[in-house]
Amino acid sequence: MALLHASPAQAIDVNPYGARLGSARTHALFKADDMEVIRVVLRAGQSLPPHHVPGSVSLHCLEGRFEVLLGQTVHQLDSGQLMHLPPNMPHAVRAVEDSSALVTIVLCPG
């Protein structure tokens, strides 16, 4: 069964999962014509392979800690921190510990 996206003007709880993080899963919160917001959940050691998207991306670490690989440089993203990536920037993400983040992707027309 597919998860439903939030409706326009619907409040969405994005508080840290805390003790529930172990059973949480990645899911899209909403998708509009110009943006998509995803709650990404990764267990310690899990990663998203190198990729890029055509639009700008923001990564907001809600809990835990991530490593964001940009080229050969590793950037730390800790709980409460936000990182912006410009369009088409290749990147990979690895959870240093069980973690969740809000990922906002600007969708390019066409």
All heavy atoms as an XYZ file, in Angstrom:
822
protein
N       0.832     -1.169      0.000
C       0.000      0.000      0.000
C       0.884      1.243      0.000
O       1.789      1.378      0.808
C      -0.883     -0.021      1.243
C      -1.748      1.198      1.367
S      -2.930      1.025      2.721
C      -2.140      2.061      3.927
N       0.634      2.151     -0.908
C       1.411      3.380     -1.012
C       1.028      4.341      0.108
O      -0.130      4.404      0.523
C       1.171      4.036     -2.372
N       2.009      5.079      0.606
C       1.724      6.093      1.612
C       1.126      7.311      0.934
O       1.558      7.709     -0.147
C       3.012      6.488      2.334
C       3.626      5.430      3.223
C       4.987      5.897      3.722
C       2.719      5.143      4.407
N       0.147      7.908      1.571
C      -0.474      9.106      1.025
C       0.376     10.318      1.357
O       0.929     10.423      2.456
C      -1.879      9.273      1.600
C      -2.866      8.161      1.280
C      -4.199      8.443      1.975
C      -3.064      8.038     -0.219
N       0.455     11.247      0.417
C       1.131     12.513      0.667
C       0.200     13.412      1.460
O      -1.024     13.263      1.413
C       1.491     13.204     -0.649
C       2.569     12.523     -1.415
N       2.484     12.284     -2.752
C       3.760     12.030     -1.036
C       3.568     11.668     -3.172
N       4.361     11.503     -2.137
N       0.759     14.367      2.156
C      -0.039     15.338      2.890
C      -0.805     16.219      1.902
O      -0.350     16.483      0.793
C       0.860     16.198      3.760
N      -1.949     16.664      2.326
C      -2.763     17.586      1.533
C      -2.247     19.003      1.722
O      -1.614     19.309      2.741
C      -4.219     17.525      1.992
O      -4.731     16.230      1.844
N      -2.529     19.907      0.776
C      -2.141     21.304      0.971
C      -2.702     21.847      2.286
O      -3.829     21.539      2.666
C      -2.768     22.016     -0.228
C      -2.843     20.955     -1.277
C      -3.154     19.682     -0.523
N      -1.891     22.594      2.997
C      -2.223     23.245      4.264
C      -2.391     22.261      5.429
O      -2.798     22.650      6.514
C      -3.460     24.130      4.140
N      -2.053     21.001      5.232
C      -2.105     20.007      6.309
C      -0.815     20.079      7.119
O       0.276     20.036      6.562
C      -2.276     18.606      5.735
C      -2.283     17.508      6.768
C      -2.363     16.116      6.140
O      -2.519     15.966      4.944
N      -2.243     15.106      6.970
N      -0.928     20.188      8.427
C       0.255     20.197      9.296
C       0.866     18.798      9.337
O       0.144     17.804      9.406
C      -0.121     20.649     10.699
N       2.191     18.731      9.285
C       2.916     17.461      9.286
C       3.868     17.458     10.472
O       4.642     18.393     10.657
C       3.725     17.285      7.976
C       2.823     17.381      6.756
C       4.480     15.971      7.984
C       3.589     17.510      5.456
N       3.846     16.402     11.258
C       4.747     16.271     12.408
C       6.127     15.845     11.920
O       6.277     14.776     11.321
C       4.193     15.236     13.384
C       5.057     15.055     14.626
O       6.072     15.770     14.765
O       4.707     14.198     15.451
N       7.120     16.695     12.149
C       8.492     16.363     11.755
C       9.424     16.381     12.971
O      10.635     16.532     12.822
C       9.028     17.280     10.633
C       8.258     17.047      9.350
C       8.982     18.742     11.045
N       8.850     16.211     14.153
C       9.680     16.108     15.349
C      10.562     14.861     15.248
O      10.205     13.902     14.564
C       8.796     16.016     16.598
C       8.206     17.348     16.974
O       8.938     18.316     17.157
N       6.886     17.409     17.075
N      11.705     14.873     15.931
C      12.534     13.665     15.949
C      11.730     12.460     16.420
O      10.852     12.582     17.273
C      13.643     14.010     16.937
C      13.724     15.510     16.891
C      12.301     15.962     16.694
N      12.042     11.295     15.855
C      11.356     10.065     16.253
C      11.759      9.616     17.648
O      11.005      8.942     18.331
C      11.656      8.938     15.262
C      10.947      9.063     13.945
C      11.660      9.162     12.756
C       9.558      9.042     13.874
C      11.010      9.249     11.541
C       8.899      9.133     12.651
C       9.632      9.240     11.490
O       8.987      9.328     10.282
N      12.975      9.919     18.048
C      13.443      9.489     19.363
C      13.457      7.973     19.464
O      14.026      7.287     18.606
N      12.800      7.429     20.476
C      12.782      5.983     20.710
C      12.115      5.217     19.572
O      12.348      4.025     19.404
C      12.068      5.680     22.025
N      11.306      5.892     18.751
C      10.618      5.236     17.629
C      11.487      5.166     16.371
O      11.088      4.584     15.373
C       9.315      5.965     17.295
C       8.319      5.971     18.446
C       7.099      6.828     18.136
N       7.504      8.224     18.022
C       7.111      9.058     17.061
N       6.285      8.672     16.132
N       7.538     10.303     17.034
N      12.682      5.743     16.409
C      13.536      5.788     15.219
C      13.847      4.396     14.682
O      13.898      4.190     13.470
C      14.831      6.552     15.526
C      15.811      6.748     14.375
C      15.159      7.476     13.209
C      17.034      7.515     14.847
N      14.004      3.424     15.560
C      14.347      2.066     15.146
C      13.317      1.419     14.236
O      13.645      0.554     13.428
N      12.056      1.825     14.328
C      11.005      1.240     13.481
C      10.535      2.188     12.384
O       9.668      1.836     11.587
C       9.808      0.816     14.340
O       9.240      1.947     14.977
N      11.106      3.379     12.314
C      10.694      4.370     11.312
C      11.243      4.013      9.932
O      12.262      3.314      9.809
C      11.174      5.753     11.731
N      10.576      4.489      8.907
C      10.970      4.238      7.523
C      10.994      5.546      6.729
O      10.285      6.489      7.071
C       9.972      3.289      6.838
C       9.813      1.945      7.518
C      11.019      1.052      7.220
N      10.918     -0.220      7.892
C      11.648     -0.587      8.932
N      12.538      0.229      9.422
N      11.511     -1.760      9.486
N      11.761      5.572      5.669
C      11.783      6.710      4.756
C      10.449      6.807      4.034
O       9.897      5.794      3.605
C      12.923      6.539      3.728
O      14.180      6.594      4.424
C      12.880      7.594      2.652
N       9.934      8.028      3.910
C       8.715      8.231      3.127
C       8.606      9.686      2.658
O       9.133     10.594      3.300
C       7.465      7.806      3.904
C       7.221      8.598      5.145
N       7.855      8.323      6.332
C       6.410      9.645      5.388
C       7.447      9.183      7.254
N       6.575      9.988      6.707
N       7.942      9.857      1.523
C       7.692     11.197      0.994
C       6.582     11.834      1.808
O       5.551     11.208      2.073
C       7.309     11.119     -0.472
N       6.785     13.073      2.233
C       5.765     13.788      2.991
C       4.777     14.475      2.050
O       3.579     14.435      2.268
C       6.408     14.796      3.931
C       7.332     14.192      4.994
C       7.989     15.293      5.805
C       6.563     13.246      5.891
N       5.315     15.146      1.034
C       4.446     15.729      0.016
C       5.234     16.032     -1.237
O       6.455     16.130     -1.217
C       3.711     16.988      0.513
C       4.590     18.193      0.733
C       4.899     19.063     -0.306
C       5.087     18.466      1.984
C       5.691     20.173     -0.100
C       5.884     19.571      2.207
C       6.187     20.427      1.153
N       4.505     16.158     -2.318
C       5.103     16.528     -3.594
C       4.174     17.520     -4.276
O       2.975     17.274     -4.395
C       5.305     15.295     -4.474
C       6.055     15.592     -5.758
C       6.393     14.326     -6.509
C       7.229     14.650     -7.733
N       7.619     13.415     -8.441
N       4.735     18.645     -4.661
C       4.012     19.678     -5.387
C       4.667     19.835     -6.751
O       5.655     19.150     -7.055
C       4.047     20.986     -4.601
N       4.147     20.729     -7.562
C       4.727     20.939     -8.893
C       6.170     21.426     -8.821
O       6.972     21.124     -9.693
C       3.906     21.958     -9.687
C       2.539     21.427    -10.071
O       2.358     20.190    -10.110
O       1.638     22.252    -10.338
N       6.515     22.170     -7.759
C       7.824     22.802     -7.697
C       8.771     22.244     -6.640
O       9.930     22.619     -6.584
C       7.666     24.304     -7.480
C       6.881     24.637     -6.219
O       6.237     23.735     -5.652
O       6.910     25.812     -5.799
N       8.274     21.334     -5.772
C       9.151     20.789     -4.734
C       8.609     19.480     -4.184
O       7.418     19.188     -4.291
C       9.339     21.793     -3.595
C       8.077     22.048     -2.800
S       8.238     23.363     -1.558
C       9.358     22.624     -0.425
N       9.528     18.716     -3.592
C       9.173     17.475     -2.905
C       9.915     17.455     -1.579
O      11.078     17.855     -1.502
C       9.563     16.265     -3.742
C       9.195     14.949     -3.107
C       9.434     13.745     -4.012
O      10.170     13.869     -5.000
O       8.879     12.681     -3.704
N       9.234     16.980     -0.526
C       9.859     16.862      0.784
C       9.764     15.403      1.228
O       8.683     14.807      1.203
C       9.203     17.789      1.826
C       9.827     17.575      3.209
C       9.339     19.246      1.402
N      10.909     14.835      1.595
C      11.025     13.427      1.971
C      11.628     13.347      3.366
O      12.579     14.071      3.683
C      11.929     12.669      0.969
C      11.388     12.810     -0.444
C      12.100     11.201      1.369
C      12.386     12.430     -1.520
N      11.093     12.466      4.193
C      11.724     12.177      5.492
C      12.576     10.941      5.281
O      12.069      9.836      5.060
C      10.663     11.915      6.559
C      11.257     11.552      7.907
C      11.053     12.654      8.885
N      11.660     12.395     10.183
C      11.068     12.655     11.328
N       9.833     13.122     11.349
N      11.694     12.467     12.451
N      13.884     11.125      5.295
C      14.826     10.032      5.073
C      15.245      9.462      6.424
O      15.619     10.211      7.332
C      16.066     10.522      4.287
C      17.121      9.435      4.203
C      15.662     10.987      2.896
N      15.174      8.140      6.534
C      15.608      7.436      7.738
C      16.676      6.433      7.323
O      16.449      5.611      6.429
C      14.429      6.700      8.422
C      14.922      5.888      9.613
C      13.342      7.684      8.835
N      17.843      6.540      7.938
C      18.935      5.595      7.679
C      19.453      5.076      9.009
O      19.612      5.827      9.968
C      20.082      6.263      6.914
C      19.798      6.741      5.493
C      21.012      7.474      4.936
C      19.423      5.585      4.600
N      19.714      3.785      9.056
C      20.330      3.171     10.227
C      21.839      3.410     10.178
O      22.406      3.649      9.114
C      20.069      1.658     10.260
C      18.640      1.252     10.094
C      17.794      1.517     11.341
N      16.407      1.189     11.054
C      15.448      2.086     10.887
N      15.697      3.364     10.979
N      14.210      1.716     10.635
N      22.494      3.307     11.309
C      23.945      3.493     11.371
C      24.622      2.631     10.311
O      24.342      1.440     10.200
C      24.457      3.128     12.752
N      25.475      3.250      9.500
C      26.207      2.542      8.457
C      25.489      2.464      7.121
O      26.116      2.182      6.110
N      24.179      2.709      7.081
C      23.463      2.692      5.802
C      23.793      3.958      5.016
O      24.122      4.998      5.599
C      21.943      2.631      6.000
C      21.428      1.293      6.424
C      19.902      1.277      6.478
O      19.267      2.225      6.914
N      19.332      0.171      6.041
N      23.685      3.860      3.700
C      24.016      5.021      2.886
C      23.121      5.114      1.660
O      22.490      4.143      1.248
C      25.481      4.974      2.465
O      25.730      3.834      1.685
N      23.089      6.306      1.104
C      22.494      6.558     -0.200
C      23.668      6.671     -1.163
O      24.591      7.456     -0.920
C      21.686      7.856     -0.191
C      20.515      7.907      0.798
C      19.889      9.303      0.796
C      19.483      6.855      0.459
N      23.673      5.919     -2.246
C      24.821      5.927     -3.155
C      24.964      7.273     -3.850
O      24.028      8.088     -3.841
C      24.481      4.817     -4.149
C      22.998      4.713     -4.127
C      22.587      5.060     -2.725
N      26.121      7.511     -4.469
C      26.315      8.772     -5.181
C      25.200      9.002     -6.205
O      24.820      8.089     -6.934
C      27.670      8.585     -5.879
C      28.376      7.572     -5.032
C      27.300      6.646     -4.542
N      24.684     10.212     -6.202
C      23.610     10.598     -7.118
C      23.574     12.123     -7.209
O      24.299     12.818     -6.493
C      22.254     10.053     -6.639
C      21.816     10.594     -5.320
N      22.347     10.169     -4.115
C      20.896     11.535     -5.000
C      21.781     10.817     -3.126
N      20.903     11.665     -3.628
N      22.730     12.632     -8.072
C      22.495     14.073     -8.153
C      21.068     14.282     -8.629
O      20.438     13.372     -9.169
C      23.505     14.765     -9.084
C      23.402     14.323    -10.508
N      22.530     14.895    -11.405
C      24.031     13.338    -11.186
C      22.644     14.283    -12.577
N      23.547     13.332    -12.466
N      20.553     15.459     -8.376
C      19.217     15.820     -8.844
C      19.318     17.151     -9.575
O      20.204     17.951     -9.303
C      18.197     15.894     -7.684
C      17.998     14.532     -7.047
C      18.614     16.900     -6.647
N      18.404     17.391    -10.528
C      18.500     18.612    -11.341
C      18.248     19.905    -10.571
O      18.701     20.959    -10.977
C      17.437     18.429    -12.426
C      16.859     17.079    -12.260
C      17.381     16.481    -10.999
N      17.536     19.842     -9.450
C      17.231     21.059     -8.690
C      18.052     21.149     -7.420
O      18.771     20.224     -7.038
N      17.935     22.285     -6.738
C      18.590     22.468     -5.448
C      18.025     21.481     -4.437
O      16.873     21.055     -4.536
C      18.348     23.891     -4.924
O      19.019     24.831     -5.704
N      18.847     21.149     -3.436
C      18.452     20.216     -2.388
C      18.847     20.818     -1.045
O      19.917     21.408     -0.921
C      19.178     18.853     -2.559
C      18.884     17.922     -1.402
C      18.817     18.217     -3.873
N      17.971     20.651     -0.047
C      18.382     20.966      1.318
C      18.264     19.689      2.138
O      17.339     18.895      1.949
C      17.542     22.093      1.932
O      16.242     21.651      2.225
N      19.247     19.490      3.009
C      19.271     18.358      3.936
C      19.219     18.942      5.339
O      20.105     19.706      5.726
C      20.565     17.554      3.781
C      20.918     17.064      2.386
C      22.344     16.528      2.363
C      19.938     16.009      1.951
N      18.193     18.588      6.106
C      18.044     19.075      7.477
C      18.052     17.871      8.397
O      17.091     17.105      8.419
C      16.727     19.848      7.609
C      16.473     20.359      8.986
N      15.334     21.028      9.305
C      17.193     20.309     10.142
C      15.358     21.356     10.591
N      16.480     20.923     11.104
N      19.139     17.688      9.108
C      19.279     16.551     10.025
C      18.413     16.797     11.256
O      18.629     17.750     12.004
C      20.741     16.373     10.423
S      21.021     14.972     11.521
N      17.415     15.949     11.445
C      16.517     16.080     12.589
C      17.064     15.376     13.827
O      16.846     15.825     14.949
C      15.140     15.505     12.248
C      14.401     16.211     11.117
C      13.149     15.450     10.758
C      14.095     17.648     11.494
N      17.749     14.257     13.612
C      18.329     13.495     14.720
C      19.419     12.594     14.169
O      19.400     12.209     13.013
C      17.260     12.671     15.430
C      16.554     11.667     14.546
C      15.280     11.131     15.161
O      15.276     10.822     16.374
O      14.286     11.025     14.432
N      20.392     12.312     15.018
C      21.508     11.477     14.585
C      22.596     12.309     13.945
O      22.742     13.502     14.213
N      23.338     11.665     13.039
C      24.469     12.334     12.393
C      24.723     11.675     11.053
O      24.741     10.447     10.936
C      25.708     12.246     13.270
C      26.890     13.021     12.740
C      27.955     13.259     13.798
N      28.137     12.143     14.713
C      29.239     11.387     14.755
N      30.238     11.623     13.962
N      29.314     10.396     15.620
N      24.923     12.498     10.039
C      25.204     12.030      8.682
C      26.582     12.498      8.238
O      27.090     13.508      8.724
C      24.185     12.618      7.686
C      22.782     12.124      7.861
C      21.854     12.854      8.579
C      22.375     10.935      7.280
C      20.555     12.414      8.736
C      21.076     10.477      7.427
C      20.165     11.225      8.147
N      27.143     11.768      7.293
C      28.297     12.229      6.525
C      27.801     12.435      5.107
O      27.157     11.552      4.535
C      29.415     11.193      6.533
C      30.062     11.021      7.878
C      31.163      9.980      7.878
O      31.180      9.106      6.977
O      31.997     10.023      8.795
N      28.093     13.607      4.558
C      27.712     13.923      3.188
C      28.999     14.013      2.382
O      29.875     14.834      2.669
C      26.915     15.246      3.116
C      26.504     15.544      1.686
C      25.695     15.187      4.030
N      29.115     13.139      1.390
C      30.314     13.080      0.564
C      30.105     13.928     -0.685
O      29.197     13.672     -1.478
C      30.619     11.635      0.163
C      31.846     11.406     -0.702
C      33.119     11.810      0.039
C      31.928      9.956     -1.147
N      30.944     14.959     -0.823
C      30.929     15.840     -1.993
C      32.304     15.735     -2.637
O      33.279     16.241     -2.082
C      30.631     17.288     -1.588
C      29.348     17.511     -0.792
C      29.263     18.931     -0.290
C      28.145     17.157     -1.646
N      32.379     15.045     -3.767
C      33.680     14.758     -4.357
C      34.452     13.857     -3.409
O      33.963     12.818     -2.988
N      35.645     14.281     -3.021
C      36.466     13.511     -2.078
C      36.381     14.053     -0.652
O      37.082     13.565      0.234
C      37.929     13.520     -2.555
C      38.136     12.883     -3.908
C      37.702     11.419     -3.920
O      38.007     10.657     -3.006
N      36.971     11.032     -4.952
N      35.516     15.058     -0.455
C      35.422     15.705      0.848
C      34.187     15.223      1.600
O      33.090     15.194      1.050
C      35.358     17.240      0.675
O      36.485     17.665     -0.081
C      35.363     17.941      2.023
N      34.385     14.862      2.867
C      33.289     14.428      3.725
C      32.897     15.591      4.631
O      33.747     16.173      5.308
C      33.696     13.205      4.583
C      32.584     12.837      5.549
C      34.057     12.029      3.691
N      31.611     15.930      4.628
C      31.070     16.982      5.479
C      30.171     16.339      6.529
O      29.345     15.481      6.201
C      30.243     17.977      4.653
C      31.035     18.680      3.613
N      31.646     19.889      3.833
C      31.336     18.326      2.340
C      32.287     20.259      2.734
N      32.115     19.330      1.816
N      30.315     16.751      7.772
C      29.464     16.257      8.849
C      28.170     17.065      8.871
O      28.186     18.286      8.686
C      30.164     16.398     10.200
C      31.424     15.579     10.330
C      31.151     14.089     10.291
O      30.218     13.588     10.888
N      31.988     13.365      9.572
N      27.055     16.394      9.109
C      25.766     17.052      9.275
C      25.139     16.487     10.543
O      24.716     15.328     10.575
C      24.874     16.810      8.052
C      23.557     17.567      8.023
C      23.806     19.083      7.973
C      22.724     17.141      6.823
N      25.143     17.300     11.586
C      24.671     16.866     12.896
C      23.224     17.276     13.129
O      22.685     18.145     12.426
C      25.550     17.472     13.999
C      26.970     16.947     13.959
O      27.155     15.747     13.677
O      27.897     17.738     14.210
N      22.630     16.688     14.140
C      21.259     17.004     14.523
C      21.080     18.514     14.650
O      21.892     19.196     15.265
C      20.948     16.323     15.856
O      19.656     16.639     16.278
N      20.026     19.019     14.010
C      19.727     20.447     14.049
C      20.414     21.257     12.971
O      20.138     22.453     12.832
N      21.285     20.639     12.177
C      21.991     21.369     11.127
C      21.315     21.183      9.776
O      20.681     20.157      9.507
C      23.442     20.916     11.034
C      24.264     21.307     12.244
C      25.722     20.938     12.079
O      26.060     19.878     11.555
N      26.593     21.809     12.551
N      21.494     22.184      8.922
C      20.918     22.220      7.586
C      22.033     22.438      6.572
O      22.963     23.206      6.823
C      19.910     23.377      7.510
C      19.229     23.640      6.188
C      18.151     22.579      5.939
C      18.589     25.022      6.195
N      21.951     21.754      5.434
C      22.945     21.895      4.373
C      22.224     22.089      3.046
O      21.237     21.405      2.763
C      23.813     20.629      4.305
C      24.870     20.648      3.224
S      25.820     19.088      3.168
C      26.750     19.218      4.685
N      22.720     23.015      2.232
C      22.183     23.244      0.889
C      23.144     22.678     -0.141
O      24.361     22.849     -0.030
C      21.998     24.747      0.633
C      21.747     25.069     -0.797
N      22.714     25.567     -1.631
C      20.647     24.908     -1.559
C      22.205     25.727     -2.844
N      20.961     25.327     -2.823
N      22.607     22.011     -1.148
C      23.403     21.523     -2.280
C      22.834     22.144     -3.544
O      21.617     22.084     -3.778
C      23.332     19.996     -2.384
C      23.792     19.215     -1.154
C      23.595     17.721     -1.388
C      25.227     19.525     -0.817
N      23.680     22.742     -4.376
C      23.187     23.341     -5.613
C      22.743     22.275     -6.616
O      23.074     21.089     -6.458
C      24.376     24.139     -6.134
C      25.567     23.604     -5.444
C      25.111     22.953     -4.173
N      22.022     22.687     -7.646
C      21.556     21.720     -8.647
C      22.699     20.906     -9.244
O      23.815     21.411     -9.436
C      20.917     22.611     -9.721
C      20.544     23.864     -9.010
C      21.591     24.050     -7.947
N      22.410     19.645     -9.503
C      23.323     18.715    -10.181
C      24.616     18.425     -9.438
O      25.563     17.906    -10.035
C      23.633     19.195    -11.604
C      22.407     19.121    -12.472
O      21.758     18.082    -12.564
N      22.049     20.241    -13.087
N      24.675     18.725     -8.150
C      25.900     18.424     -7.397
C      25.889     16.951     -6.989
O      25.024     16.518     -6.233
C      26.021     19.284     -6.156
C      27.231     18.908     -5.295
S      27.537     20.066     -3.965
C      28.522     21.264     -4.850
N      26.850     16.160     -7.499
C      26.925     14.760     -7.085
C      27.219     14.665     -5.585
O      28.058     15.399     -5.069
C      28.081     14.197     -7.901
C      28.287     15.166     -9.024
C      27.870     16.502     -8.487
N      26.496     13.775     -4.908
C      26.686     13.604     -3.474
C      26.238     12.205     -3.060
O      25.484     11.546     -3.753
C      25.903     14.660     -2.674
C      24.429     14.607     -2.889
N      23.819     15.143     -4.028
C      23.432     14.082     -2.139
C      22.518     14.948     -3.942
N      22.256     14.306     -2.816
N      26.759     11.776     -1.930
C      26.341     10.528     -1.290
C      26.139     10.858      0.181
O      26.712     11.815      0.699
C      27.400      9.445     -1.465
N      25.304     10.075      0.851
C      24.989     10.323      2.253
C      25.118      9.013      3.018
O      24.650      7.972      2.560
C      23.553     10.884      2.405
C      23.226     11.125      3.872
C      23.376     12.163      1.593
N      25.778      9.086      4.200
C      25.917      7.909      5.059
C      25.533      8.287      6.476
O      25.915      9.352      6.973
C      27.351      7.393      5.039
C      27.537      6.080      5.800
C      28.969      5.585      5.764
N      29.800      6.229      6.765
C      29.825      5.894      8.054
N      29.063      4.928      8.500
N      30.622      6.517      8.900
N      24.758      7.424      7.120
C      24.390      7.644      8.524
C      25.515      7.140      9.424
O      25.912      5.985      9.342
C      23.092      6.925      8.855
N      26.036      8.008     10.270
C      27.060      7.639     11.238
C      26.403      6.881     12.396
O      26.984      5.969     12.968
C      27.802      8.892     11.743
C      28.812      8.548     12.821
C      28.466      9.612     10.577
N      25.181      7.259     12.704
C      24.357      6.589     13.714
C      22.928      6.592     13.183
O      22.659      7.213     12.154
C      24.460      7.315     15.060
C      24.104      8.781     14.988
C      24.508      9.560     16.241
O      25.710      9.696     16.503
O      23.586     10.020     16.933
N      22.019      5.891     13.829
C      20.626      5.919     13.381
C      20.199      7.378     13.288
O      20.389      8.152     14.239
C      19.721      5.171     14.359
C      19.952      3.664     14.353
O      20.755      3.179     13.522
O      19.323      2.973     15.167
N      19.629      7.756     12.134
C      19.390      9.173     11.853
C      18.155      9.374     10.999
O      17.749      8.477     10.252
C      20.593      9.766     11.093
O      21.793      9.561     11.791
N      17.589     10.584     11.098
C      16.526     10.980     10.179
C      16.760     12.420      9.743
O      17.359     13.218     10.482
C      15.135     10.804     10.799
O      14.849     11.790     11.745
N      16.284     12.732      8.547
C      16.470     14.065      7.981
C      15.280     14.422      7.104
O      14.614     13.541      6.553
C      17.751     14.120      7.148
N      15.057     15.709      6.967
C      14.122     16.205      5.971
C      14.934     16.592      4.743
O      15.909     17.339      4.849
C      13.381     17.449      6.475
C      12.322     17.251      7.524
C      11.678     18.592      7.872
C      11.266     16.275      7.055
N      14.541     16.073      3.610
C      15.196     16.399      2.343
C      14.189     17.142      1.489
O      13.104     16.615      1.206
C      15.694     15.128      1.637
C      16.305     15.473      0.285
C      16.674     14.367      2.506
N      14.526     18.343      1.107
C      13.677     19.148      0.233
C      14.362     19.251     -1.113
O      15.530     19.638     -1.200
C      13.444     20.557      0.805
O      12.860     20.418      2.101
C      12.526     21.368     -0.090
N      13.632     18.887     -2.165
C      14.168     18.901     -3.525
C      13.353     19.896     -4.351
O      12.119     19.792     -4.412
C      14.079     17.508     -4.177
C      14.821     16.486     -3.323
C      14.622     17.539     -5.607
C      14.557     15.044     -3.730
N      14.023     20.855     -4.949
C      13.365     21.780     -5.866
C      13.243     21.053     -7.198
O      14.241     20.580     -7.749
C      14.153     23.086     -6.017
C      13.522     23.978     -7.058
C      14.272     23.796     -4.671
N      12.024     20.940     -7.687
C      11.771     20.230     -8.946
C      11.843     21.202    -10.111
O      11.235     22.276    -10.065
C      10.403     19.546     -8.900
C      10.211     18.556     -7.750
C       8.774     18.031     -7.730
C      11.188     17.399     -7.870
N      12.615     20.837    -11.102
C      12.780     21.680    -12.280
C      11.692     21.368    -13.298
O      11.384     20.204    -13.522
C      14.152     21.454    -12.898
S      15.507     21.874    -11.792
N      11.102     22.385    -13.905
C      10.084     22.103    -14.920
C      10.672     21.358    -16.107
O      11.831     21.553    -16.456
C       9.584     23.487    -15.327
C      10.543     24.462    -14.763
C      11.380     23.785    -13.741
N       9.848     20.514    -16.702
C      10.274     19.793    -17.893
C      11.028     18.586    -17.517
O      11.466     17.769    -18.190
